[in-house]
Amino acid sequence: MVWTSDRSPAGDETVIGTANSLRDYFASQNYKPDSVVANRQLAENTILVFRASDDQKRTVLLVLSGAAASARADDKKGPRQPPLTLELSYIEDAAHPDVFRIGKGQF
């Protein structure tokens, strides 16, 4: 699932509020304690809001990326900053993703 701000301060606040609410909800669930990571900076404009796995190795991943309105205030002076985007992923088996792979020599 993806939420994107409309680039307004109110839209940014809604996306950040959604991230915080989902983080708090997931933190209250029964995930393996050694798998839980919350509020970790991944890059300049990217935060791992929450990641955890359950006993069946299913993973939830919540990532906030983009620039808040305050960082976009100088859009006219430089490259346009992306709006805030919140991505929620449910991953059945993170160790063996269900992504199609082209075998060697098949392409």
Jmol script that loads the backbone (N, CA, C; Angstrom):
load data "model"
ATOM      1  N   MET A   1       0.842  -1.153   0.000  1.00  0.00           N
ATOM      2  CA  MET A   1       0.000   0.000   0.000  1.00  0.00           C
ATOM      3  C   MET A   1       0.896   1.227   0.000  1.00  0.00           C
ATOM      4  N   VAL A   2       0.425   2.284  -0.638  1.00  0.00           N
ATOM      5  CA  VAL A   2       1.218   3.511  -0.723  1.00  0.00           C
ATOM      6  C   VAL A   2       0.327   4.713  -0.409  1.00  0.00           C
ATOM      7  N   TRP A   3       0.839   5.593   0.440  1.00  0.00           N
ATOM      8  CA  TRP A   3       0.200   6.873   0.729  1.00  0.00           C
ATOM      9  C   TRP A   3       1.170   7.954   0.266  1.00  0.00           C
ATOM     10  N   THR A   4       0.659   8.984  -0.404  1.00  0.00           N
ATOM     11  CA  THR A   4       1.494  10.084  -0.863  1.00  0.00           C
ATOM     12  C   THR A   4       0.856  11.400  -0.475  1.00  0.00           C
ATOM     13  N   SER A   5       1.666  12.312   0.019  1.00  0.00           N
ATOM     14  CA  SER A   5       1.197  13.641   0.385  1.00  0.00           C
ATOM     15  C   SER A   5       0.869  14.444  -0.868  1.00  0.00           C
ATOM     16  N   ASP A   6      -0.035  15.403  -0.726  1.00  0.00           N
ATOM     17  CA  ASP A   6      -0.345  16.306  -1.838  1.00  0.00           C
ATOM     18  C   ASP A   6       0.613  17.489  -1.870  1.00  0.00           C
ATOM     19  N   ARG A   7       1.725  17.371  -1.166  1.00  0.00           N
ATOM     20  CA  ARG A   7       2.789  18.375  -1.084  1.00  0.00           C
ATOM     21  C   ARG A   7       2.421  19.567  -0.207  1.00  0.00           C
ATOM     22  N   SER A   8       1.322  19.494   0.513  1.00  0.00           N
ATOM     23  CA  SER A   8       0.942  20.570   1.433  1.00  0.00           C
ATOM     24  C   SER A   8       1.387  20.190   2.844  1.00  0.00           C
ATOM     25  N   PRO A   9       1.568  21.175   3.723  1.00  0.00           N
ATOM     26  CA  PRO A   9       1.911  20.848   5.116  1.00  0.00           C
ATOM     27  C   PRO A   9       0.874  19.926   5.772  1.00  0.00           C
ATOM     28  N   ALA A  10      -0.415  20.154   5.488  1.00  0.00           N
ATOM     29  CA  ALA A  10      -1.466  19.302   6.064  1.00  0.00           C
ATOM     30  C   ALA A  10      -1.369  17.878   5.510  1.00  0.00           C
ATOM     31  N   GLY A  11      -1.071  17.757   4.216  1.00  0.00           N
ATOM     32  CA  GLY A  11      -0.905  16.436   3.615  1.00  0.00           C
ATOM     33  C   GLY A  11       0.287  15.706   4.206  1.00  0.00           C
ATOM     34  N   ASP A  12       1.387  16.438   4.417  1.00  0.00           N
ATOM     35  CA  ASP A  12       2.577  15.844   5.038  1.00  0.00           C
ATOM     36  C   ASP A  12       2.249  15.358   6.445  1.00  0.00           C
ATOM     37  N   GLU A  13       1.514  16.167   7.196  1.00  0.00           N
ATOM     38  CA  GLU A  13       1.156  15.811   8.564  1.00  0.00           C
ATOM     39  C   GLU A  13       0.297  14.548   8.589  1.00  0.00           C
ATOM     40  N   THR A  14      -0.584  14.404   7.613  1.00  0.00           N
ATOM     41  CA  THR A  14      -1.430  13.213   7.527  1.00  0.00           C
ATOM     42  C   THR A  14      -0.594  11.969   7.260  1.00  0.00           C
ATOM     43  N   VAL A  15       0.351  12.059   6.325  1.00  0.00           N
ATOM     44  CA  VAL A  15       1.198  10.916   5.996  1.00  0.00           C
ATOM     45  C   VAL A  15       2.073  10.543   7.195  1.00  0.00           C
ATOM     46  N   ILE A  16       2.653  11.530   7.861  1.00  0.00           N
ATOM     47  CA  ILE A  16       3.489  11.264   9.039  1.00  0.00           C
ATOM     48  C   ILE A  16       2.639  10.683  10.169  1.00  0.00           C
ATOM     49  N   GLY A  17       1.442  11.191  10.365  1.00  0.00           N
ATOM     50  CA  GLY A  17       0.542  10.657  11.385  1.00  0.00           C
ATOM     51  C   GLY A  17       0.167   9.210  11.098  1.00  0.00           C
ATOM     52  N   THR A  18      -0.058   8.901   9.827  1.00  0.00           N
ATOM     53  CA  THR A  18      -0.360   7.527   9.425  1.00  0.00           C
ATOM     54  C   THR A  18       0.831   6.623   9.713  1.00  0.00           C
ATOM     55  N   ALA A  19       2.036   7.090   9.404  1.00  0.00           N
ATOM     56  CA  ALA A  19       3.254   6.311   9.676  1.00  0.00           C
ATOM     57  C   ALA A  19       3.383   6.022  11.172  1.00  0.00           C
ATOM     58  N   ASN A  20       3.173   7.033  11.995  1.00  0.00           N
ATOM     59  CA  ASN A  20       3.285   6.853  13.444  1.00  0.00           C
ATOM     60  C   ASN A  20       2.218   5.912  13.983  1.00  0.00           C
ATOM     61  N   SER A  21       0.986   6.039  13.487  1.00  0.00           N
ATOM     62  CA  SER A  21      -0.099   5.165  13.938  1.00  0.00           C
ATOM     63  C   SER A  21       0.163   3.712  13.559  1.00  0.00           C
ATOM     64  N   LEU A  22       0.602   3.497  12.314  1.00  0.00           N
ATOM     65  CA  LEU A  22       0.904   2.130  11.886  1.00  0.00           C
ATOM     66  C   LEU A  22       2.087   1.550  12.655  1.00  0.00           C
ATOM     67  N   ARG A  23       3.124   2.360  12.890  1.00  0.00           N
ATOM     68  CA  ARG A  23       4.275   1.891  13.667  1.00  0.00           C
ATOM     69  C   ARG A  23       3.829   1.451  15.057  1.00  0.00           C
ATOM     70  N   ASP A  24       3.021   2.271  15.715  1.00  0.00           N
ATOM     71  CA  ASP A  24       2.547   1.939  17.058  1.00  0.00           C
ATOM     72  C   ASP A  24       1.690   0.675  17.048  1.00  0.00           C
ATOM     73  N   TYR A  25       0.850   0.533  16.026  1.00  0.00           N
ATOM     74  CA  TYR A  25       0.013  -0.664  15.920  1.00  0.00           C
ATOM     75  C   TYR A  25       0.882  -1.907  15.750  1.00  0.00           C
ATOM     76  N   PHE A  26       1.812  -1.864  14.783  1.00  0.00           N
ATOM     77  CA  PHE A  26       2.663  -3.030  14.542  1.00  0.00           C
ATOM     78  C   PHE A  26       3.544  -3.342  15.750  1.00  0.00           C
ATOM     79  N   ALA A  27       4.014  -2.326  16.443  1.00  0.00           N
ATOM     80  CA  ALA A  27       4.862  -2.540  17.624  1.00  0.00           C
ATOM     81  C   ALA A  27       4.095  -3.265  18.730  1.00  0.00           C
ATOM     82  N   SER A  28       2.775  -3.131  18.752  1.00  0.00           N
ATOM     83  CA  SER A  28       1.969  -3.781  19.791  1.00  0.00           C
ATOM     84  C   SER A  28       1.619  -5.230  19.440  1.00  0.00           C
ATOM     85  N   GLN A  29       1.984  -5.671  18.235  1.00  0.00           N
ATOM     86  CA  GLN A  29       1.683  -7.031  17.800  1.00  0.00           C
ATOM     87  C   GLN A  29       2.779  -7.996  18.252  1.00  0.00           C
ATOM     88  N   ASN A  30       2.551  -9.262  17.999  1.00  0.00           N
ATOM     89  CA  ASN A  30       3.435 -10.315  18.494  1.00  0.00           C
ATOM     90  C   ASN A  30       4.497 -10.687  17.451  1.00  0.00           C
ATOM     91  N   TYR A  31       5.465  -9.810  17.235  1.00  0.00           N
ATOM     92  CA  TYR A  31       6.577 -10.088  16.330  1.00  0.00           C
ATOM     93  C   TYR A  31       7.771 -10.580  17.136  1.00  0.00           C
ATOM     94  N   LYS A  32       8.661 -11.315  16.473  1.00  0.00           N
ATOM     95  CA  LYS A  32       9.867 -11.782  17.155  1.00  0.00           C
ATOM     96  C   LYS A  32      10.676 -10.555  17.578  1.00  0.00           C
ATOM     97  N   PRO A  33      10.976 -10.422  18.873  1.00  0.00           N
ATOM     98  CA  PRO A  33      11.663  -9.217  19.367  1.00  0.00           C
ATOM     99  C   PRO A  33      12.993  -8.927  18.665  1.00  0.00           C
ATOM    100  N   ASP A  34      13.727  -9.950  18.291  1.00  0.00           N
ATOM    101  CA  ASP A  34      15.034  -9.733  17.661  1.00  0.00           C
ATOM    102  C   ASP A  34      14.911  -9.308  16.191  1.00  0.00           C
ATOM    103  N   SER A  35      13.692  -9.297  15.666  1.00  0.00           N
ATOM    104  CA  SER A  35      13.495  -8.890  14.269  1.00  0.00           C
ATOM    105  C   SER A  35      12.969  -7.458  14.137  1.00  0.00           C
ATOM    106  N   VAL A  36      12.624  -6.831  15.240  1.00  0.00           N
ATOM    107  CA  VAL A  36      11.985  -5.518  15.208  1.00  0.00           C
ATOM    108  C   VAL A  36      13.021  -4.401  15.035  1.00  0.00           C
ATOM    109  N   VAL A  37      12.763  -3.538  14.047  1.00  0.00           N
ATOM    110  CA  VAL A  37      13.562  -2.331  13.824  1.00  0.00           C
ATOM    111  C   VAL A  37      12.566  -1.190  13.635  1.00  0.00           C
ATOM    112  N   ALA A  38      12.784  -0.084  14.330  1.00  0.00           N
ATOM    113  CA  ALA A  38      11.869   1.055  14.210  1.00  0.00           C
ATOM    114  C   ALA A  38      12.658   2.362  14.145  1.00  0.00           C
ATOM    115  N   ASN A  39      12.135   3.279  13.353  1.00  0.00           N
ATOM    116  CA  ASN A  39      12.682   4.637  13.244  1.00  0.00           C
ATOM    117  C   ASN A  39      14.179   4.658  12.935  1.00  0.00           C
ATOM    118  N   ARG A  40      14.562   3.996  11.880  1.00  0.00           N
ATOM    119  CA  ARG A  40      15.971   3.929  11.474  1.00  0.00           C
ATOM    120  C   ARG A  40      16.162   4.716  10.182  1.00  0.00           C
ATOM    121  N   GLN A  41      17.100   5.639  10.188  1.00  0.00           N
ATOM    122  CA  GLN A  41      17.427   6.432   8.999  1.00  0.00           C
ATOM    123  C   GLN A  41      18.114   5.524   7.988  1.00  0.00           C
ATOM    124  N   LEU A  42      17.567   5.461   6.763  1.00  0.00           N
ATOM    125  CA  LEU A  42      18.172   4.653   5.709  1.00  0.00           C
ATOM    126  C   LEU A  42      18.985   5.495   4.734  1.00  0.00           C
ATOM    127  N   ALA A  43      18.503   6.687   4.462  1.00  0.00           N
ATOM    128  CA  ALA A  43      19.165   7.626   3.552  1.00  0.00           C
ATOM    129  C   ALA A  43      18.730   9.027   3.950  1.00  0.00           C
ATOM    130  N   GLU A  44      19.189  10.024   3.208  1.00  0.00           N
ATOM    131  CA  GLU A  44      18.902  11.410   3.575  1.00  0.00           C
ATOM    132  C   GLU A  44      17.409  11.673   3.737  1.00  0.00           C
ATOM    133  N   ASN A  45      16.597  11.199   2.827  1.00  0.00           N
ATOM    134  CA  ASN A  45      15.156  11.439   2.893  1.00  0.00           C
ATOM    135  C   ASN A  45      14.355  10.144   3.014  1.00  0.00           C
ATOM    136  N   THR A  46      14.928   9.136   3.676  1.00  0.00           N
ATOM    137  CA  THR A  46      14.247   7.848   3.801  1.00  0.00           C
ATOM    138  C   THR A  46      14.406   7.314   5.217  1.00  0.00           C
ATOM    139  N   ILE A  47      13.269   6.940   5.817  1.00  0.00           N
ATOM    140  CA  ILE A  47      13.263   6.400   7.180  1.00  0.00           C
ATOM    141  C   ILE A  47      12.556   5.049   7.177  1.00  0.00           C
ATOM    142  N   LEU A  48      13.204   4.050   7.755  1.00  0.00           N
ATOM    143  CA  LEU A  48      12.556   2.771   8.005  1.00  0.00           C
ATOM    144  C   LEU A  48      11.721   2.978   9.267  1.00  0.00           C
ATOM    145  N   VAL A  49      10.424   3.133   9.096  1.00  0.00           N
ATOM    146  CA  VAL A  49       9.539   3.417  10.222  1.00  0.00           C
ATOM    147  C   VAL A  49       9.368   2.166  11.078  1.00  0.00           C
ATOM    148  N   PHE A  50       9.202   1.003  10.418  1.00  0.00           N
ATOM    149  CA  PHE A  50       9.035  -0.246  11.163  1.00  0.00           C
ATOM    150  C   PHE A  50       9.314  -1.425  10.247  1.00  0.00           C
ATOM    151  N   ARG A  51       9.992  -2.427  10.805  1.00  0.00           N
ATOM    152  CA  ARG A  51      10.184  -3.708  10.129  1.00  0.00           C
ATOM    153  C   ARG A  51      10.221  -4.782  11.196  1.00  0.00           C
ATOM    154  N   ALA A  52       9.524  -5.882  10.953  1.00  0.00           N
ATOM    155  CA  ALA A  52       9.539  -7.000  11.891  1.00  0.00           C
ATOM    156  C   ALA A  52       9.041  -8.258  11.196  1.00  0.00           C
ATOM    157  N   SER A  53       9.397  -9.401  11.771  1.00  0.00           N
ATOM    158  CA  SER A  53       8.970 -10.695  11.240  1.00  0.00           C
ATOM    159  C   SER A  53       8.287 -11.491  12.337  1.00  0.00           C
ATOM    160  N   ASP A  54       7.363 -12.368  11.917  1.00  0.00           N
ATOM    161  CA  ASP A  54       6.695 -13.231  12.889  1.00  0.00           C
ATOM    162  C   ASP A  54       7.341 -14.611  12.880  1.00  0.00           C
ATOM    163  N   ASP A  55       6.777 -15.545  13.625  1.00  0.00           N
ATOM    164  CA  ASP A  55       7.353 -16.887  13.735  1.00  0.00           C
ATOM    165  C   ASP A  55       7.325 -17.659  12.411  1.00  0.00           C
ATOM    166  N   GLN A  56       6.415 -17.289  11.514  1.00  0.00           N
ATOM    167  CA  GLN A  56       6.336 -17.947  10.213  1.00  0.00           C
ATOM    168  C   GLN A  56       7.217 -17.253   9.173  1.00  0.00           C
ATOM    169  N   LYS A  57       8.057 -16.319   9.618  1.00  0.00           N
ATOM    170  CA  LYS A  57       8.997 -15.574   8.778  1.00  0.00           C
ATOM    171  C   LYS A  57       8.304 -14.619   7.804  1.00  0.00           C
ATOM    172  N   ARG A  58       7.059 -14.242   8.114  1.00  0.00           N
ATOM    173  CA  ARG A  58       6.378 -13.211   7.335  1.00  0.00           C
ATOM    174  C   ARG A  58       6.833 -11.863   7.878  1.00  0.00           C
ATOM    175  N   THR A  59       7.040 -10.903   6.989  1.00  0.00           N
ATOM    176  CA  THR A  59       7.615  -9.618   7.372  1.00  0.00           C
ATOM    177  C   THR A  59       6.686  -8.473   7.015  1.00  0.00           C
ATOM    178  N   VAL A  60       6.636  -7.495   7.895  1.00  0.00           N
ATOM    179  CA  VAL A  60       5.950  -6.239   7.600  1.00  0.00           C
ATOM    180  C   VAL A  60       7.029  -5.170   7.489  1.00  0.00           C
ATOM    181  N   LEU A  61       6.902  -4.291   6.493  1.00  0.00           N
ATOM    182  CA  LEU A  61       7.902  -3.265   6.220  1.00  0.00           C
ATOM    183  C   LEU A  61       7.184  -1.948   5.964  1.00  0.00           C
ATOM    184  N   LEU A  62       7.559  -0.909   6.698  1.00  0.00           N
ATOM    185  CA  LEU A  62       6.944   0.405   6.581  1.00  0.00           C
ATOM    186  C   LEU A  62       8.051   1.438   6.389  1.00  0.00           C
ATOM    187  N   VAL A  63       8.067   2.102   5.212  1.00  0.00           N
ATOM    188  CA  VAL A  63       9.139   3.036   4.851  1.00  0.00           C
ATOM    189  C   VAL A  63       8.536   4.389   4.470  1.00  0.00           C
ATOM    190  N   LEU A  64       9.085   5.451   5.063  1.00  0.00           N
ATOM    191  CA  LEU A  64       8.694   6.826   4.765  1.00  0.00           C
ATOM    192  C   LEU A  64       9.816   7.467   3.961  1.00  0.00           C
ATOM    193  N   SER A  65       9.480   8.021   2.794  1.00  0.00           N
ATOM    194  CA  SER A  65      10.513   8.660   1.974  1.00  0.00           C
ATOM    195  C   SER A  65       9.991   9.953   1.378  1.00  0.00           C
ATOM    196  N   GLY A  66      10.913  10.766   0.901  1.00  0.00           N
ATOM    197  CA  GLY A  66      10.564  12.053   0.322  1.00  0.00           C
ATOM    198  C   GLY A  66      10.919  13.177   1.266  1.00  0.00           C
ATOM    199  N   ALA A  67      10.520  14.390   0.877  1.00  0.00           N
ATOM    200  CA  ALA A  67      10.861  15.580   1.652  1.00  0.00           C
ATOM    201  C   ALA A  67       9.597  16.225   2.201  1.00  0.00           C
ATOM    202  N   ALA A  68       9.651  16.663   3.443  1.00  0.00           N
ATOM    203  CA  ALA A  68       8.534  17.369   4.062  1.00  0.00           C
ATOM    204  C   ALA A  68       8.450  18.778   3.494  1.00  0.00           C
ATOM    205  N   ALA A  69       7.337  19.448   3.738  1.00  0.00           N
ATOM    206  CA  ALA A  69       7.105  20.794   3.191  1.00  0.00           C
ATOM    207  C   ALA A  69       8.232  21.756   3.536  1.00  0.00           C
ATOM    208  N   SER A  70       8.761  21.663   4.742  1.00  0.00           N
ATOM    209  CA  SER A  70       9.842  22.570   5.138  1.00  0.00           C
ATOM    210  C   SER A  70      11.077  22.381   4.272  1.00  0.00           C
ATOM    211  N   ALA A  71      11.357  21.149   3.855  1.00  0.00           N
ATOM    212  CA  ALA A  71      12.507  20.887   2.996  1.00  0.00           C
ATOM    213  C   ALA A  71      12.213  21.278   1.551  1.00  0.00           C
ATOM    214  N   ARG A  72      10.934  21.305   1.191  1.00  0.00           N
ATOM    215  CA  ARG A  72      10.566  21.662  -0.176  1.00  0.00           C
ATOM    216  C   ARG A  72      10.419  23.163  -0.362  1.00  0.00           C
ATOM    217  N   ALA A  73      10.577  23.930   0.684  1.00  0.00           N
ATOM    218  CA  ALA A  73      10.386  25.385   0.601  1.00  0.00           C
ATOM    219  C   ALA A  73      11.302  26.031  -0.428  1.00  0.00           C
ATOM    220  N   ASP A  74      12.447  25.425  -0.662  1.00  0.00           N
ATOM    221  CA  ASP A  74      13.411  25.981  -1.619  1.00  0.00           C
ATOM    222  C   ASP A  74      13.319  25.309  -2.988  1.00  0.00           C
ATOM    223  N   ASP A  75      12.169  24.691  -3.307  1.00  0.00           N
ATOM    224  CA  ASP A  75      12.002  24.003  -4.595  1.00  0.00           C
ATOM    225  C   ASP A  75      12.369  24.876  -5.791  1.00  0.00           C
ATOM    226  N   LYS A  76      12.071  26.168  -5.718  1.00  0.00           N
ATOM    227  CA  LYS A  76      12.311  27.051  -6.856  1.00  0.00           C
ATOM    228  C   LYS A  76      13.792  27.333  -7.052  1.00  0.00           C
ATOM    229  N   LYS A  77      14.592  27.107  -6.014  1.00  0.00           N
ATOM    230  CA  LYS A  77      16.023  27.405  -6.090  1.00  0.00           C
ATOM    231  C   LYS A  77      16.838  26.208  -6.552  1.00  0.00           C
ATOM    232  N   GLY A  78      16.290  25.034  -6.507  1.00  0.00           N
ATOM    233  CA  GLY A  78      17.050  23.845  -6.865  1.00  0.00           C
ATOM    234  C   GLY A  78      16.135  22.784  -7.440  1.00  0.00           C
ATOM    235  N   PRO A  79      16.606  21.550  -7.470  1.00  0.00           N
ATOM    236  CA  PRO A  79      15.773  20.477  -8.008  1.00  0.00           C
ATOM    237  C   PRO A  79      14.527  20.270  -7.139  1.00  0.00           C
ATOM    238  N   ARG A  80      13.441  19.951  -7.795  1.00  0.00           N
ATOM    239  CA  ARG A  80      12.169  19.749  -7.100  1.00  0.00           C
ATOM    240  C   ARG A  80      12.257  18.516  -6.202  1.00  0.00           C
ATOM    241  N   GLN A  81      11.917  18.690  -4.944  1.00  0.00           N
ATOM    242  CA  GLN A  81      11.959  17.608  -3.963  1.00  0.00           C
ATOM    243  C   GLN A  81      10.682  16.766  -4.064  1.00  0.00           C
ATOM    244  N   PRO A  82      10.786  15.459  -3.898  1.00  0.00           N
ATOM    245  CA  PRO A  82       9.601  14.600  -3.974  1.00  0.00           C
ATOM    246  C   PRO A  82       8.712  14.793  -2.744  1.00  0.00           C
ATOM    247  N   PRO A  83       7.415  14.530  -2.888  1.00  0.00           N
ATOM    248  CA  PRO A  83       6.520  14.609  -1.735  1.00  0.00           C
ATOM    249  C   PRO A  83       6.770  13.433  -0.795  1.00  0.00           C
ATOM    250  N   LEU A  84       6.232  13.526   0.404  1.00  0.00           N
ATOM    251  CA  LEU A  84       6.334  12.408   1.340  1.00  0.00           C
ATOM    252  C   LEU A  84       5.536  11.225   0.815  1.00  0.00           C
ATOM    253  N   THR A  85       6.122  10.056   0.903  1.00  0.00           N
ATOM    254  CA  THR A  85       5.474   8.824   0.485  1.00  0.00           C
ATOM    255  C   THR A  85       5.688   7.781   1.566  1.00  0.00           C
ATOM    256  N   LEU A  86       4.617   7.106   1.938  1.00  0.00           N
ATOM    257  CA  LEU A  86       4.667   6.037   2.931  1.00  0.00           C
ATOM    258  C   LEU A  86       4.311   4.741   2.237  1.00  0.00           C
ATOM    259  N   GLU A  87       5.191   3.739   2.338  1.00  0.00           N
ATOM    260  CA  GLU A  87       4.965   2.448   1.695  1.00  0.00           C
ATOM    261  C   GLU A  87       4.873   1.356   2.752  1.00  0.00           C
ATOM    262  N   LEU A  88       3.802   0.578   2.681  1.00  0.00           N
ATOM    263  CA  LEU A  88       3.591  -0.552   3.579  1.00  0.00           C
ATOM    264  C   LEU A  88       3.634  -1.820   2.747  1.00  0.00           C
ATOM    265  N   SER A  89       4.523  -2.741   3.120  1.00  0.00           N
ATOM    266  CA  SER A  89       4.652  -4.009   2.402  1.00  0.00           C
ATOM    267  C   SER A  89       4.480  -5.164   3.371  1.00  0.00           C
ATOM    268  N   TYR A  90       3.731  -6.153   2.936  1.00  0.00           N
ATOM    269  CA  TYR A  90       3.624  -7.422   3.655  1.00  0.00           C
ATOM    270  C   TYR A  90       4.366  -8.441   2.802  1.00  0.00           C
ATOM    271  N   ILE A  91       5.392  -9.060   3.377  1.00  0.00           N
ATOM    272  CA  ILE A  91       6.259  -9.957   2.621  1.00  0.00           C
ATOM    273  C   ILE A  91       6.136 -11.355   3.215  1.00  0.00           C
ATOM    274  N   GLU A  92       5.692 -12.300   2.391  1.00  0.00           N
ATOM    275  CA  GLU A  92       5.467 -13.651   2.896  1.00  0.00           C
ATOM    276  C   GLU A  92       6.768 -14.341   3.296  1.00  0.00           C
ATOM    277  N   ASP A  93       7.796 -14.221   2.478  1.00  0.00           N
ATOM    278  CA  ASP A  93       9.076 -14.871   2.781  1.00  0.00           C
ATOM    279  C   ASP A  93      10.198 -13.971   2.268  1.00  0.00           C
ATOM    280  N   ALA A  94      10.736 -13.136   3.150  1.00  0.00           N
ATOM    281  CA  ALA A  94      11.760 -12.172   2.754  1.00  0.00           C
ATOM    282  C   ALA A  94      13.037 -12.844   2.265  1.00  0.00           C
ATOM    283  N   ALA A  95      13.328 -14.036   2.762  1.00  0.00           N
ATOM    284  CA  ALA A  95      14.541 -14.744   2.346  1.00  0.00           C
ATOM    285  C   ALA A  95      14.409 -15.307   0.933  1.00  0.00           C
ATOM    286  N   HIS A  96      13.180 -15.560   0.494  1.00  0.00           N
ATOM    287  CA  HIS A  96      12.924 -16.113  -0.835  1.00  0.00           C
ATOM    288  C   HIS A  96      11.790 -15.325  -1.493  1.00  0.00           C
ATOM    289  N   PRO A  97      12.078 -14.114  -1.983  1.00  0.00           N
ATOM    290  CA  PRO A  97      11.028 -13.278  -2.556  1.00  0.00           C
ATOM    291  C   PRO A  97      10.404 -13.918  -3.794  1.00  0.00           C
ATOM    292  N   ASP A  98       9.143 -13.603  -4.011  1.00  0.00           N
ATOM    293  CA  ASP A  98       8.410 -14.179  -5.140  1.00  0.00           C
ATOM    294  C   ASP A  98       8.536 -13.289  -6.383  1.00  0.00           C
ATOM    295  N   VAL A  99       9.738 -12.863  -6.657  1.00  0.00           N
ATOM    296  CA  VAL A  99      10.018 -12.032  -7.820  1.00  0.00           C
ATOM    297  C   VAL A  99      10.492 -12.939  -8.946  1.00  0.00           C
ATOM    298  N   PHE A 100       9.921 -12.734 -10.132  1.00  0.00           N
ATOM    299  CA  PHE A 100      10.325 -13.533 -11.279  1.00  0.00           C
ATOM    300  C   PHE A 100      11.775 -13.247 -11.631  1.00  0.00           C
ATOM    301  N   ARG A 101      12.545 -14.283 -11.807  1.00  0.00           N
ATOM    302  CA  ARG A 101      13.951 -14.141 -12.173  1.00  0.00           C
ATOM    303  C   ARG A 101      14.218 -14.862 -13.492  1.00  0.00           C
ATOM    304  N   ILE A 102      14.970 -14.208 -14.349  1.00  0.00           N
ATOM    305  CA  ILE A 102      15.349 -14.801 -15.623  1.00  0.00           C
ATOM    306  C   ILE A 102      16.602 -15.612 -15.381  1.00  0.00           C
ATOM    307  N   GLY A 103      16.527 -16.871 -15.771  1.00  0.00           N
ATOM    308  CA  GLY A 103      17.667 -17.758 -15.596  1.00  0.00           C
ATOM    309  C   GLY A 103      18.794 -17.440 -16.554  1.00  0.00           C
ATOM    310  N   LYS A 104      19.984 -17.863 -16.202  1.00  0.00           N
ATOM    311  CA  LYS A 104      21.157 -17.620 -17.032  1.00  0.00           C
ATOM    312  C   LYS A 104      20.959 -18.273 -18.402  1.00  0.00           C
ATOM    313  N   GLY A 105      21.143 -17.479 -19.451  1.00  0.00           N
ATOM    314  CA  GLY A 105      21.005 -17.971 -20.811  1.00  0.00           C
ATOM    315  C   GLY A 105      19.594 -17.942 -21.359  1.00  0.00           C
ATOM    316  N   GLN A 106      18.592 -17.500 -20.571  1.00  0.00           N
ATOM    317  CA  GLN A 106      17.212 -17.454 -21.035  1.00  0.00           C
ATOM    318  C   GLN A 106      16.858 -16.158 -21.740  1.00  0.00           C
ATOM    319  N   PHE A 107      17.745 -15.213 -21.728  1.00  0.00           N
ATOM    320  CA  PHE A 107      17.430 -13.915 -22.324  1.00  0.00           C
ATOM    321  C   PHE A 107      18.439 -13.558 -23.366  1.00  0.00           C
TER     322      PHE A 107
END
end "model"
wireframe off; spacefill off
backbone 0.3
color backbone group
